[in-house]
Amino acid sequence: MNITSVIRSAAVAVTAALAMGFLAPAAVADPPQYRRLVGVGSDTTQDVLGALGSVVADPDGVPHSLLIGSYDATGSLSIKTRPVGCQIPRPNGSHAGIDALRNDIASGTHCVDFARSSVGPEGIVETRSTRLTFIPFAKDAVTVAVRSNSALNDGVGFTAEELRDIYTCALTTRGGVALTPLLPQPGSGTRSFFLRRIGVTEPQIGSCVDGTVQEHDGTALDTGGDIAPYSVAQYIAQTGGVVADRHGVTVLSRLEGVAPRVSGRLNTLFPFTRDVYNVVRTAELTGGPTPDPDLISAFVGPTSTVCAQAGLIQVYGFATLGSACGSTL
């Protein structure tokens, strides 16, 4: 049996086990061994990349039989990614992961190979020496979560205009409830995506907003007026028992009258959808001065070993991209 068949068979087994509840979510998703491709960054995609890391084989088995080592956004203050050296501060969020990759390129240490990102290349500043390519592998959506026992859970949801007013503190009450808007921590891709879609810049965030909450952690919503952006894929995975459940008693709200889920799956027609990415050095892609065959085979093109795991990606709440998966255009 060739490597591709082994990988696909393992993915099918893991997907079935997760879907049937035979596998419990791991408490810590940092890889227990050093791997050839090291990834850091986004909280949104940390779990699905951890799962992919458990089934994508390393073609030459060096330094391990598995290829991808994806380190969580939260946990210990630092991570060690290689046997020698490579102890770095743990990047928490998409922007922090991209910064870690840039720093690695600048220093030439090769401690980090890719950054997980839930935000695209819009607004990312590049230099000639740190050119990056954003490679999409799945689709997510972002809505807002509220507590199920709050009057904000009215079945109607919100409009983008209302959310803009809430996060600039122009709207401070709704239905007699005093609003307490929350935002993910600085460096979060979900934070920057959400603010861009509701038309609010960082300087426009109102003083009523708590902007220090770890993203996709529903337990942080502890009063009836709390409202926070939430990844639909993360919510599906959390409430489905696939990953550690952080949703608390939150529910996802409609946006512009559209439900974020259809038959339990992510609604790809939801107003706030986004691709999620693995970000790599452009120089290491085909045609670059230092192409990396392992990185290319893992991430590039719809037949890459990551894109081939469509079933596993869906188990973690994301929608698949079809032929657009792995695009480097």
Buried (B, 14 or more C-beta within 10 A) or exposed (E): EEEEEEBBEBBBEBBEEBBEEEBEBBEEBBBEEBBBBBBBBBBBBBBBBBBBBBBBBBEEEEBBEBBBBBBBBEBEEEBBBBEEEBEBEBBBBBBBBBBBBBBBBEEEBBBBBBBBBBBBEEEBEEEEEBEBBBBBBBBBBBBBBBBBEBEBBBEEBBBBEBBBBBBBBEBBEBEEBEBBBBBBBBBBBBBBBBBBBBEBEEEEBBEBBEBEBBBBBBEBBEEBBBBBBBBBBBBBBBBBBBBBBBBBBBBBBBBEEBBBBEEEBBBEEBBBBBBBBBBBBBBBBEEBEEEBEBBBBBBBBBEBBBBBBBBBBBBBBBBBBEEBBBBBE
